[in-house]
Amino acid sequence: MRTVLRTAMIVGVTMTALATGSATALADPPSLMPAPAQFPGRVDSMVPPPPVPQLKSIPARAVTPGASRELQEFREAVMPSPTGDSFFDFWPADLAQHRPGEILRTRDVAPVAAPLLEAKVGYARQIKFTSRDAADRPIFGTATLFVPPTPWKGAGARPVMVNNPPIVALGTRCTTGYTLSHGKSGDTNNTDLNPPTTQDSLKKGYAVIVPDHTGPRMAYAEPYVAAHVVLDAVRAAATYDKRNFGSGPIGMLGYSGGAIATNATAKLASSYAPDVAGRFVGAAIGGVPADYRVLAASMNANLATGVYHAAILGIARERPELLPMANNVARWLASNDFFKNLCTGTMGDLGATFAPTQALSNDPDPFHSPVAEKIFEVTKMAGMKSAMPEFIYHGAEEWWIPARQARALFDEQCRLGTDATYREYPGEHMTTVFVAFPDAMAWLEDRLAGHPAKSGCPAR
C-alpha cells in the first residue's frame, strides 16, 4: 500500500511537471512531451530502489548474455510468479539440445477444457515443446490441441485452425492454456472462449491449435517470441498427431493481442519455419496493434495507460535492454507480485491513474531515446511480406489503437505483393471483435476450402 501511495504522489507531481515543462518535440502530442531534465533525479531522490533478491545463480529465464548480474537479477524479479503447475513453470535444462518444435511433454486436459468450450471434442491435449525467444535463444512453448470427435469428411486432409486469443496479461495464470487446464477463475480472460473461434472450428470439423503465444515469460506484446511459439506449436502438433495436424491447410485468426501474434507469424513464417509456412492459406488479423510508435501517442497518459505499461513490461521481459530505463517507481511496480502478474481486467483498471510513461523512466524523454527508437523499429517489422493472404479488419472508431496503423499495414502488404483485404467496421475495439467475427471466420473458411483469396489491394 505504501508503494501504491508513493506512486500516486509521484504520478501527480510528474503530470504537473509535464504540463508546465517546455517541450522539445513540439510536433508530438502532449502525451509524448519530455519531462523537465531534472525530473528523473527528483523521483529517485524521493523513492528508494526496491529490494531485489541477490541470487546464487541466475534462473534460465533471466539469463542475459553480456549483461551485469544486477540486471539479470532484476530481470528475474520482474518475471511472472510460478503457478504451481510444472507444465508452465519448469524450464528443462536441455532446451538447447532440441530443435524448435520438438515435444517435451504432453497431457490430457479434456475433462477441464471440453466443458469450458461447451463443445464435443475427440480429444483436448496440451503440448509443451521447444522454441526460441526474441533473441533466438532456447525457450519452451505450450499450446492446447483440439480434435473433433468425428472423422474429416471433406476433400483432402483435415484443415487446421490456429486460434490466437488476446492474451493481454502478465501473469501465467491469466494465459489461455492455464484456463483450459485449470478452469475459470478471477484471472480468466473472457476472450479465451469468446468469440467462439475454437468452438466454431470444431463444429466445422477442423483441428484447432491454441498457442500460449506470450511464451513462458508472459512477454505480452512482444511479436517475435509470439511468432516463434505459434510456428513451433504447428510443428509440434504435426509431430504429435500427423493425421490430424500434419498435412492439412492452416488458417489463423487473432484479434488485438492475438493479432500481434498473428501478424508476426504471417511475417516470420517464411524465414523462421519454411517447413510449415507453405501450409498457411490465410490469416485474419483484427484490431491489430501494428505500430507501437503510434500507440505510444494514443495510449500513454490516459485510460489506456495501464494496458500500455503492461505491454512495456511484457516486451522488457524479452528485451531486457529496456529495464535500465526504469526509475525506482517503475522498479517497485514491475517487481511487485500484484503488478507483475496482472490479468486483463485489472490492468485496464489501472488506466484510472492516467500515469504517463515519463513518470516511470530515468530518461526525461523516453519516447525519443535510442532504446525506444530501436524497439519501435524492431516491433513494427517493416518491409516483411506475409507468407499468406490476409484479411485485416479494424474498428473505424478506434481511439486507443487507431485504424490508421492497420491501414498502413494493409498498404505495406499490398506494396509487397500480398493478397490482402482490408475492412473497417462501425465501432471501437471491444465491439468490433464480435461484429466482424462472422466475416473473419467466413473468409478463413473459404481459404480452408481451397478457394483462392481475392486481393483487395488497389490496382497498380
WONORFEN-V524694 format. One record per residue. N is the residue number from 1. SS is DSSP state (H for helix, E for strand, - for the rest). OMEGA is omega in degrees with one decimal (999 if undefined). D_FIRST is the distance of its C-alpha to the first C-alpha in whole Angstrom. Layout:
n-><N:N>
ss-><SS:SS>
omega-><OMEGA:OMEGA>
d_first-><D_FIRST:D_FIRST>
This chain:
n-><1:2:3:4:5:6:7:8:9:10:11:12:13:14:15:16:17:18:19:20:21:22:23:24:25:26:27:28:29:30:31:32:33:34:35:36:37:38:39:40:41:42:43:44:45:46:47:48:49:50:51:52:53:54:55:56:57:58:59:60:61:62:63:64:65:66:67:68:69:70:71:72:73:74:75:76:77:78:79:80:81:82:83:84:85:86:87:88:89:90:91:92:93:94:95:96:97:98:99:100:101:102:103:104:105:106:107:108:109:110:111:112:113:114:115:116:117:118:119:120:121:122:123:124:125:126:127:128:129:130:131:132:133:134:135:136:137:138:139:140:141:142:143:144:145:146:147:148:149:150:151:152:153:154:155:156:157:158:159:160:161:162:163:164:165:166:167:168:169:170:171:172:173:174:175:176:177:178:179:180:181:182:183:184:185:186:187:188:189:190:191:192:193:194:195:196:197:198:199:200:201:202:203:204:205:206:207:208:209:210:211:212:213:214:215:216:217:218:219:220:221:222:223:224:225:226:227:228:229:230:231:232:233:234:235:236:237:238:239:240:241:242:243:244:245:246:247:248:249:250:251:252:253:254:255:256:257:258:259:260:261:262:263:264:265:266:267:268:269:270:271:272:273:274:275:276:277:278:279:280:281:282:283:284:285:286:287:288:289:290:291:292:293:294:295:296:297:298:299:300:301:302:303:304:305:306:307:308:309:310:311:312:313:314:315:316:317:318:319:320:321:322:323:324:325:326:327:328:329:330:331:332:333:334:335:336:337:338:339:340:341:342:343:344:345:346:347:348:349:350:351:352:353:354:355:356:357:358:359:360:361:362:363:364:365:366:367:368:369:370:371:372:373:374:375:376:377:378:379:380:381:382:383:384:385:386:387:388:389:390:391:392:393:394:395:396:397:398:399:400:401:402:403:404:405:406:407:408:409:410:411:412:413:414:415:416:417:418:419:420:421:422:423:424:425:426:427:428:429:430:431:432:433:434:435:436:437:438:439:440:441:442:443:444:445:446:447:448:449:450:451:452:453:454:455:456:457:458:459:460>
ss-><-:H:H:H:H:H:H:H:H:H:H:H:H:H:H:H:H:H:H:H:-:-:-:-:-:-:-:-:-:H:H:H:-:-:-:-:-:-:H:H:H:H:H:H:H:H:-:-:-:-:-:-:-:-:-:-:-:-:-:H:H:H:-:-:-:-:-:-:H:H:H:H:H:H:H:H:H:-:-:-:-:-:-:-:-:H:H:H:H:-:-:-:-:-:H:H:H:-:-:-:-:-:E:E:E:E:E:E:-:H:H:H:H:H:H:H:H:-:-:-:-:-:E:E:E:E:E:E:E:E:E:E:-:-:-:-:-:E:E:E:E:E:E:E:E:E:E:-:-:-:-:-:-:-:-:-:-:-:-:E:E:E:E:E:-:-:-:-:-:-:-:H:H:H:-:H:H:H:H:H:H:H:-:-:-:-:-:-:-:H:H:H:-:-:-:-:H:H:H:H:H:H:H:-:-:-:E:E:E:E:E:-:-:-:-:-:-:-:-:-:-:-:H:H:H:H:H:H:H:H:H:H:H:H:H:H:H:H:H:H:-:H:H:H:H:-:-:-:-:E:E:E:E:E:E:-:H:H:H:H:H:H:H:H:H:H:H:H:H:H:H:H:-:H:H:H:H:-:-:E:E:E:E:E:E:E:-:-:-:-:-:H:H:H:H:H:H:H:H:-:-:-:-:-:H:H:H:H:H:H:H:H:H:H:H:H:H:H:-:H:H:H:H:H:H:E:-:H:H:H:H:H:H:H:H:-:-:-:H:H:H:-:-:H:H:H:H:H:H:H:H:H:H:-:-:-:H:H:H:H:E:-:-:-:-:H:H:H:-:H:H:H:H:H:H:H:H:H:H:H:-:-:-:-:-:-:-:-:-:E:E:E:E:E:E:-:-:-:-:-:-:-:H:H:H:H:H:H:H:H:H:H:H:H:H:H:-:-:-:E:E:E:E:E:E:-:-:-:H:H:H:H:H:H:H:-:H:H:H:H:H:H:H:H:H:H:H:H:-:-:-:-:-:-:-:-:-:-:-:->
omega-><178.8:179.0:-179.5:179.7:179.6:179.0:179.9:179.5:-178.9:178.8:179.9:178.2:-178.2:-178.3:176.2:-179.6:179.7:-178.8:-175.7:-178.5:178.9:-178.8:175.8:-179.0:-172.5:-179.8:-178.9:174.0:-177.9:-177.7:-179.9:179.1:176.2:172.6:173.9:-173.1:-176.1:-170.9:-179.4:178.9:178.2:-179.5:-176.1:175.5:-179.6:-176.6:179.4:178.5:178.6:174.8:177.5:-176.6:172.1:-170.4:175.4:176.2:-178.7:177.1:-175.1:-175.3:-178.7:-179.8:-177.0:-177.3:178.1:-179.0:177.1:176.9:179.5:179.5:-179.7:175.7:177.7:177.0:177.2:-177.4:-178.4:178.3:179.0:178.8:177.3:179.6:-171.6:178.4:-175.1:178.5:179.8:-172.3:-167.8:175.2:177.1:-177.0:-173.6:-176.9:-177.5:-179.0:-177.6:174.8:175.9:179.9:177.2:-177.4:178.0:-174.8:173.2:175.2:178.5:176.3:-177.5:-179.0:178.1:-171.3:-176.4:176.5:177.4:-179.0:-173.7:179.7:177.8:178.9:172.5:169.4:172.7:-172.4:172.5:178.5:174.4:-169.7:178.1:177.7:-179.4:-179.6:-176.9:177.4:179.9:175.0:-172.9:170.8:169.9:174.7:176.5:178.1:176.8:-178.8:176.2:174.8:178.7:-177.9:-176.5:178.3:175.2:-176.6:179.7:178.4:176.7:-178.4:179.8:176.0:-178.9:173.5:171.3:179.8:177.6:-178.8:176.1:179.0:-178.4:-169.7:177.7:-178.7:-177.6:177.3:179.9:-173.9:-174.5:-179.2:178.6:177.8:-177.0:178.5:-176.8:-179.8:-179.3:175.7:175.4:179.7:-174.6:173.9:-178.2:-179.5:168.6:-172.9:-178.0:-1.0:-170.2:-178.6:-179.1:-177.0:-178.9:179.1:177.7:179.0:178.4:178.8:-179.5:163.8:-174.0:172.3:176.5:-177.4:168.6:-163.6:173.7:176.6:-174.7:176.7:-173.6:-177.1:-179.7:174.7:177.7:-170.0:-174.4:179.1:178.3:-179.7:-179.8:-179.6:179.5:-177.2:177.4:172.9:177.0:177.5:-177.0:179.1:179.2:176.5:-176.9:-176.2:-175.4:-176.3:-176.5:-175.2:-166.5:-174.2:-177.4:176.8:-175.7:169.2:-175.2:179.3:175.5:178.8:176.0:177.0:175.6:176.5:174.1:179.6:-176.8:177.4:-178.7:178.8:178.6:-177.5:-175.5:-173.4:-175.3:-177.4:-175.7:-175.0:180.0:-179.9:178.7:-174.7:-176.6:179.1:-179.9:-178.5:179.4:177.2:174.2:-171.1:-173.9:177.3:-167.8:166.7:-170.9:-175.0:-174.0:174.9:176.1:-177.9:176.4:-179.6:-173.4:-173.2:-176.8:172.3:172.2:-176.2:178.1:-169.7:178.0:177.3:-178.9:-179.8:175.0:177.7:177.2:179.7:178.4:178.9:-179.4:177.0:177.0:-177.3:-171.2:174.7:175.3:-171.2:179.3:178.9:-177.9:173.2:-174.6:176.1:179.9:179.7:175.9:-176.7:-174.1:-178.9:179.0:-175.8:-179.8:-173.3:-175.8:177.0:-177.5:171.1:-169.5:-175.1:-176.1:-179.1:175.3:179.6:-177.3:175.0:179.7:177.5:-174.0:-174.8:177.1:176.6:179.5:178.9:-173.7:-174.3:173.2:171.5:-177.1:-179.8:-170.1:-175.1:178.2:178.3:177.7:180.0:179.7:179.7:178.8:-179.8:177.9:-177.1:-175.4:-175.2:177.1:177.3:-175.2:174.8:178.9:-178.2:175.9:177.6:-173.4:173.0:-176.2:170.5:-176.4:-178.1:-171.2:175.0:-177.5:-177.4:176.1:175.8:178.5:176.1:-169.4:-179.1:-175.6:179.0:171.9:176.3:179.2:176.8:177.5:179.7:179.0:-177.2:174.7:179.0:-177.2:177.1:176.7:171.4:-173.7:175.0:177.9:176.5:172.2:-178.1:176.0:178.7:179.7:-167.4:-171.8:175.5:-176.8:-179.7:-178.8:-178.2:-174.9:-173.5:-179.5:179.3:-179.8:179.5:179.6:178.0:179.4:178.8:176.3:179.5:-178.3:176.5:176.6:178.8:-178.6:178.5:173.8:-176.4:173.7:-178.5:177.3:177.3:-179.1:999>
d_first-><0:4:5:5:6:8:10:11:12:14:15:17:19:20:21:23:24:26:27:29:30:33:33:36:36:37:38:35:33:30:27:29:30:29:26:28:29:27:24:23:23:22:18:19:20:16:14:15:16:14:16:18:20:24:26:30:31:29:29:31:29:28:31:32:35:36:32:31:29:26:26:27:24:21:23:23:19:19:21:20:20:23:24:26:29:31:33:30:28:31:33:37:38:41:40:42:45:45:46:43:43:45:43:41:41:41:40:41:38:41:40:36:37:40:39:36:38:41:44:46:46:48:46:42:41:38:39:38:40:40:39:38:35:35:36:39:38:38:35:35:35:35:37:38:42:43:47:49:51:54:56:56:59:59:61:60:57:54:51:48:45:42:39:36:33:30:28:25:22:20:20:24:23:23:27:30:32:29:29:33:33:30:30:28:25:21:21:25:26:29:31:31:34:35:37:39:40:41:42:45:46:46:49:50:51:49:47:43:41:37:36:32:33:29:30:29:26:25:26:26:28:30:34:36:34:34:38:38:37:39:42:42:41:44:46:44:45:49:49:48:50:53:54:52:49:52:54:53:52:48:47:43:40:37:35:32:30:33:35:34:35:38:39:39:41:44:44:43:45:49:48:45:47:51:52:50:49:53:52:49:51:48:45:43:40:38:35:35:33:36:35:32:33:33:30:28:30:29:26:24:22:23:22:23:20:18:21:22:20:20:23:23:21:23:26:25:25:29:29:27:29:26:24:25:24:20:19:16:13:15:15:12:11:15:14:11:12:11:12:15:17:16:19:21:20:16:17:19:16:15:18:17:15:18:17:20:21:22:19:18:21:23:26:27:29:27:29:32:32:34:32:31:34:35:32:34:37:37:35:37:40:43:46:46:48:47:49:49:50:47:46:43:42:39:38:40:37:34:32:29:32:35:38:40:38:40:43:43:43:46:48:47:48:51:52:52:54:52:53:50:49:47:46:43:43:42:38:35:33:32:35:37:36:38:41:42:42:45:47:45:46:49:49:48:51:54:53:53:56:57:58:57:55:56:55:53:53:56:59:60>
